[in-house]
Amino acid sequence: MKTVFAVATAALMMAGSALAQTTPAPATPAPAAPVPAGPQGVPATDVPVLPGAELAPDCGNLYGMNGRAFCVAILLANVATVADTYIADFEGKGWLVAAGDDNRVIFVKRRDGGGCDGLQMQAFYDTSRPAAPTSLGYLGFATIPGNVCAAAPAAAPAAQ
């Protein structure tokens, strides 16, 4: 499954509209990354640095990803292409794309002893800076803790 990352498209569209304006718009601060409830994953450890990407150990110092994800930096113009290359690489290693949205892909892989491991790939960039094709975007990779194939607890019946 190929996933097109809207983060690159949105960034390039914003760059194009910024060039068309005669007065620069004030930069808006990047929104704080939401803190997920429950256990946190850790940076993925078996992620190669594929062509088109370069290691970004500090994750661009964005959204508190430093230390929470393994990150690579990519030119915004190339984010979708490199992300698709990562998807193909993970699929070749037995990972399945289980879910996703415009800038996140969730992978699952069956464990030998039962259950599943989970991994997520998140695309992001610094929204406080002007976006241009030559601006940097990032892909962050982190584990999803626990058995992601475990059945969710049954919901209690609704009160009548």
HELIX and SHEET records of a PDB file:
HELIX    1   1 ALA A    6  ALA A   20  1                                  15    
HELIX    2   2 CYS A   59  ASN A   61  5                                   3    
HELIX    3   3 LEU A   76  ASN A   78  5                                   3    
HELIX    4   4 VAL A   79  GLY A   92  1                                  14    
SHEET    1   A 6 GLU A  54  LEU A  55  0                                        
SHEET    2   A 6 PHE A  70  LEU A  75 -1                                        
SHEET    3   A 6 LEU A 136  ILE A 144 -1                                        
SHEET    4   A 6 CYS A 116  TYR A 125 -1                                        
SHEET    5   A 6 ARG A 104  ARG A 110 -1                                        
SHEET    6   A 6 LEU A  96  ASP A 101 -1                                        
END                                                                             
